[in-house]
Amino acid sequence: MLRRTKIVATLGPATDDPKVLDRVIEAGVDVVRVNFSHGTPEEHLERAERVRNRARAHGRQVGVLVDLQGPKIRIERFKEGKVVLKDGDTFILDTRLDPDAGDTERVGTSYKQLPDDVNRGDTLLLDDGRITLWVNEVTEHEVICRVITGGVLSDRKGINRQGGGLSAPALTHKDREDIRTAAAMQADYLAVSFTRHADDVHEARELLRAAGGHGGIVAKIERAEALDAIEGIIDAADAIMIARGDLGVEIGDAALPPVQKRLISLTREMNRVVITATQMMESMVHSKIPTRAEVFDVANAVLDGTDAVMLSAETATGEYPDAAIAAMDRICREAEKQRAVTRSHHRIDTEFKRVDEAIAMATMYTANHLGVKAIAALTESGSTVLWMSRISSGIPIYALTGHVETRRKVTLYRGVYPVSFSTTTQDHAEVNKEAVDELLRRGAVRDGDLVIITKGDLMGVHGGTNAMKIVRVGDMV
């Protein structure tokens, strides 16, 4: 049984060992995430190249997703490295304080515009919500707070405003430089942190194209205000990432589950890709097995229809990166056995706007009702298989393409498997036979199985899919 849900794993020190990286690939990673919040451009380029080389050695196609750091809205450092804040204490965020001079009374901040963005009565959340501050007074350079929920606070922890509203732009000077590195890397996807609206997505795409990059844009949903502009963001992006860390801090943890479900459903309805991320198997940073709560979290995301589930520290710095992927793989496969995952009412009443889109929808409806074993989609850009993958199904979709960029792109699409395929003939019967022979070679089908083939009359033309053919393996001449 092929796993339809894709696994994104973050690279880091834990995966730098070639033997560990081989085990990560063997465990089934589909896309690797390169986190530009840490490390140097040289390290990132080297890691991406190493993954691609090892994936080729294993006969696999693994996509590369670059994750930009975004604006750093953080406190600075303490003289002693950390302090203990007590409930009821006064604590000041001081934009003029020396970065290393923090103490129990005040600390500096990297975000100098903070006093312009907050008002008396606002709630600020530090360290992913572990510390809660109520804003009592705002001056030109100070945000004077009362500690509502105290505790240990250490250097460089994040700052969030409950309900959102911090005005830092999504793309910083560092991000703009990093986009050039992503283009040089030929990244398949570029993730924009703290996306606020569609313009952030458009700007990132323009910068990536200007630098020579061709990857898709992933909008990270981690700001409360992004939810107010969500349809525009989804429409502008190729994919979204539900980044549940900062988003949960800003909207409240109890609000996260319904928001996650709504975002997964909406993204699929709009024919885009969705990644569910943050703390999915956090305990496996130090444990060989996940908690039962983590098992349910991953399974529920699969049942809701997410394209991909993501691992962060579990693989970047964890002790058992390959075990975390193997556990996630096992959970996804089991969840995908449920009937709700393989049946769809998606877009039953929708009018299609393009011929290739109509072919994709007709293919999936037929496949789900005819006992088809596999779908062989000859594709240039990957658009047809993206539309197919929006339909819930248990039938594998093979994206047959001669373009390596397209093969890398579809590694993120649920239920789609990239296949290197090229043909020198324009004879449609011969092309059909070559496509089925490729599936036979891979063990995907056998004599007597039904296969649906989609392609265009003019092969090699982007968006030209206009034909669907049903064949029975073994009956072709």
N, C-alpha and C positions, 0 to 999 in steps of 0.2 A: 504494500500500500504506500503510494507516494504521499508525502506530507504537502498539503496545499498552502498552509500558512507559512510565511517566510520568517526566518530568524535573522535579526540584525545583532551583531556582536561588536562591542567596542574594543579596538586595539589598544595596547598599552604595554607596560613593562612585563606583565604576566604572559603576553603572547609573543614577546621578542625571541624567545628560545625557539629555534627552527623545529625542534621535536614537538614542542607544545603547539606551535602553529599548525603543524601537520595534523595533530590530533583534533584541533579545532575544525579544520577543513573536513576531516573524515567524519566528525560528529554531525556535520550537516549545515554549517553556517552558509547563509545565502548572500548576505551583504555585510561588509565590515564598516564600522563607523570610525572615522578618524577625528578625534576630539581636539580642535584647535585651541581649546582653553589651556592646554598643557603642551609642552614640547616645542621644538624648533621646526621651521619649514623643512630643513634637511632630514630630520627624523621622520616627519610625516611622509615625505616623498619616498624615503627608504622603506618604510613600513608598507605603503601601498604597493610598491613594486615587488616587495618580497611576497606579499599575499598573492598577487597576480601570477608570479612565477610558480609558487607552490600549488596554486589552484590548477594551473595548466598541467603541472606534473601529475596531478590527481585526476585529470580529465574533467575538471569542474569549471564552471563559470561563476565567479564571485564578484558582485558589484562593490563599488567603493562610494561611501557617503561621507562627505566632509561636513563637519558640524562647526559652524562659526561660533566664536565665543560670545559675541554680542556685547552690549554695554555692561560694564562692571559696576553694579550698584552695591557697594560693600562698605563696611566699616574698615578702618585702617588697623594698626597693630597696637598692642599693649606693651608697656614697659616690661612686664613680667610674663608676657605671652598669653595670659588669660586673667579674668577677674570673676568674682562672684557678685552678681547683682541680687539685691534683696527686694522683695515686694514692698512697694511704698517709697523706695528710694527715688531721689532725683538723679537723672542720667541725661547727659547732654551730648548730642551729635554736633561736633564743632568742625566746620569746613576749613577753618584757619589753623587748626591744631597740627603740630608736627606729626607726620605719619607714624612715628614710633613712640609717641608720648602718652598713649592711652592709659587711663587708670579707672578706679571705681566711680569716678565722678563724670568723666567725659572721654570721648574717643573721636578721632578724626574720621573722615569719610572720603572715599575716592570720587563720590558724586557731589560735585560742588554746587549743583543746582537744587539740592534737596530743600533748602529753605523756601525756594520759589514754588515747590510742588506740594507742600503740606500746609495745613492750617490747624489751629487749635481745635481739639476734638477728634482729630484723626488718630487711627491706630496704626502703629508701625510694628512690623514683625521681623525679628532678626533670627538668623540661623534656622531657616525653614520653619519658622513659627514657634521655636522653642522658647524664645524670649519675646514678651509682649510689652510694648511701650505705648502710653497714652500721651499725645502731644498736648502740652500745657501752654506753651508759649513759643512763638517763632520770631526771631530777630533776623537781621541781615545775614549773619553768619552762623547762627546757632538754632538748633531745634531742641528745645528744653522739654524733657519728658518725665513722666512718672512711671516707674516700673510696675506693671500690673502682674506679670508672671516673670519671676526672676529665675536665676540659675547661673550655671557656668557659661561665660561668653569668652570665646577665644578669637585670635586674629582673623581678619579678612572674611568674616561671615557676611552673608547676603542681607540686604535690606529690602523688604516689600512693604507696600502700603496696602492695607486691607481694602479690598474693592478696586484696586488698581489706581492708575492715574499718574504714575511717575513718567515724566515726559522724555526721558532719554531716548534718542533715536535708535532704531534697531541696528543700523550699520555704523560701526565706529571706524576710525582711521585704521586701526589694526585689522578689522574685518575686510576693508577694502584692499589692504595689502595681501591678506590671506586668500582673497578670491583669486588673485594672480597665481598663487601657489596651487590652488584647487584646479585652475585651468591647466597649469603645467603638468599636474598629476593626471589630467584627463578624468577627473572625478565624474562619476555617473550621476551623483546627486549632490546638491549643495543645500544644507539646512540653515535657515535664517533664524537666529535666536530672537526671542521677544518680539515677534511680529505683531504689529499693531493694526495694520490695514493693508489693503491690496497694493498700495503704492510701494510698500517695503519689498514686496515680492517682485514687482516690476523693476524696481531699482536694482535689486540683486541680479536679476536675469540680464539686464542691460550691461552691468559691470562684468558678469561672467562671459557674455558673448563678446564684449569688447576685448577681453583678455584672451579670447580664442577658445573658451570652454564651451562645451555643448551639453552639459548635464542638465537634468531636471532640477527644479527648485522645490524644496521641502519647507513649508511654513511651520515653524514650531509654535504651537498654541500653548502659551504659558503666561499670558497677561489677561486679566479680567476683561479689559476693553476689547481684546481680540474677539471675544464672544459676541459683542455687539456688531462686529463687522465680518462675521464668520463666513457668510455666503460669498462675499466679495473676495475674501482671502482664499477660500477653496477654489473659486473659479479662476483666480490668477495663478495659483500654484499647480504643480504636477502632483504633489502629495502634501499631506499634513502630518505632523507628529504631535500626538497628545502628550505633552511634557508635563506629567502630573505633579512634579515637585513644586515649582514656583506657582503653577496654576492652582494647586490645592491650597497653597498658603494664601493666595489672593482671594479666592472665592470660598474657602473653607473646605475642610476634608469631606464633610458630609455631602456637599454639593457635587463632588467629583463623579461618583458613579453614574447618576443620570446624565451629566454633561458628557461623559465618555461615551455612553450609549448613543446619545443624540448625535455626537460628532461622527461616530463610525457610520451610523445610518445615513446621515446627510452627505458625507463624503462619497459614499458608494452611490447614492442617488445622483450625485453630480459627476459621476464617472471619473473620480479621482482616487488616489491611493491613500491609505491611512495606516500609520504606524502607532502602536500603543507602547508607551515607554515609561520608565522610572520605577525603580524598586520592585520590578516584577518578580525577581528571585534574589533579593538582597541578602538573605541569610546565607546564600551559597558563596558569598565572598569568603567565608570561613568554614562552610559546611559542605559535605559531599551530597547532601539531600536537601530538597526544599521543604519549607513548612507546608502544612495542609492549606493554610490561607493563601500561600503563593501558588499552589497547584490550582486552587479555585480561581484566583485572579487571572492566570494565563488562560485557563479553560473558558472562563466567561468572556474574555476578549475574543477568543476564537469563535465561540457561539454567537457573539454579536456581529461577527463578520469582518474583524480587522484583517488587513492584508499581512501585517507583520507585527511581531512582538520583539522587543528590544532588550538587550542586556547591556549594562553600563559597567559599573565597578566589578560586577561578577566575573567579567572576562578581562577587563583592563588591568586590574590590580588583584583580582581574587586568587585564591590558592588552587581552585579547581575549574579553570575556564572551560575545558572540554566537557567536564561532568555537568556544568550548568547548561551547556548547549544540548547535551544528550537528554537531560531531564526535561528541558523545554520541548525538545523534539517529541519525546514520549507523550507528554501531556497534550500537545497539539494533535498528534495522530489519534489519540483516544477521543478527544472532543470532536474531531472531524467525522467520527463514525455516526454521530447523531443525525437523525433524519432532517432536523431543522436546518442543518448546515448544508445539505445537499438538495434542498428544494427551494424554489424561488418564485415570488410573485412580482419580481422587480420589473417595473416599467411595462406592465401588461397593457395599461391604457395610454401609453405614450406614443406620440407620433414621431417617427424618426426623421432626422434632417439630412442624413447622408446615406448613400448607397452602401458604403462599407460598414457603417453602423447598423443598417438594417440586416446585412448579411451576418454580422456578428450575433445579433439578437435571434435571428432565425436559426442559426447554427446551435445556439445553446438550448433553445426551446426544443428543437428536434432531438438533440443529443440526450436531453433529460427524459424524453418520452419514447425513445426508440431502442434503448439498450446499446447505445454506441460505446465502444471501448476506449477510443481516443479521438482527439481532434488534432489534425495537422494543419496549422495555419501558416501559409507562406506569407511573410510580412516584411516590409521594408522599414517602416518607422516604429512598429509595435502598437499602432492605434487599434487595430482590429482585436488583438489579443487583450488589450486593456478593457475594451467594451465587453468582451466575452467574460473576463474575470470578474466583472461586477455581478454576474449571475451566479447565485449559489448552485453548486454542482459538485458531484463527486468524480467527474470525468476529467482526466488530465488534458491540458491544452499545451501542445508543443509549438513553440514559436520557431519556425524554420526560417532562418535568415542568414545571409552572408555578411551582415554588418555586425562587427564586434560591439559597436556602441549600443545597438539595439539589443543584442544578447545580454549585455550588462544591465541595461535599463529594466528589462523584464524580470530580472532576479528579484525585484521587489513586489511583483504582481502576484496576488494570491492565485494558486492553482496553475500558474504558467511556468513552463520549463524551457529554457533556451537550448536550441539545437543549431550547431553550425551546419549550414546547408547552402549549396550553390549548384546551379545547373547551367549547362551550356546550350540546352535545347529550348526551343519555343513550342515544341510539340506538346500539347496539353496532356495527352494520354501518357506520354513518356515521363513528363514531370510528375504526374500523379503516381506512377509506378515508382519513381525514384523516392518520392516522399514516403510512401508506404514501406519501401525497402529499408529506409532509414529507421523507421519505427520498429520494423522486424529485427534489424540489427541490434537495436537497443533493448530488445525483449519487451517492448511496450505492448505489442500485439502479437497474435498468432493466427494461423489459418482459420477462417470462419468468422473472425471478428469483424464487426462493422466499424468503419472509420469515416469521419467527415473531413474532407479537404476543402480549405478555402484559399482562394488566390484571385489574382486579377488577370483579365485578358491580356493586358499589357504588363508583363512582369518587369519589375524594376522601377515601377512608378509608385511614388509615395501616395497613399490614400486611394489606391486603385483597386482594392479588393471588391470584386463584383460577382463572384461565382462561389457557389457551395455545391459540392458533389459528395454523394454518399457511395462508398465502395465497400465491397466485402473482400477481406484479405484472402488471396488465393484464387479469386475469380478474375483478376485483372490480366489482360494480355497486352 
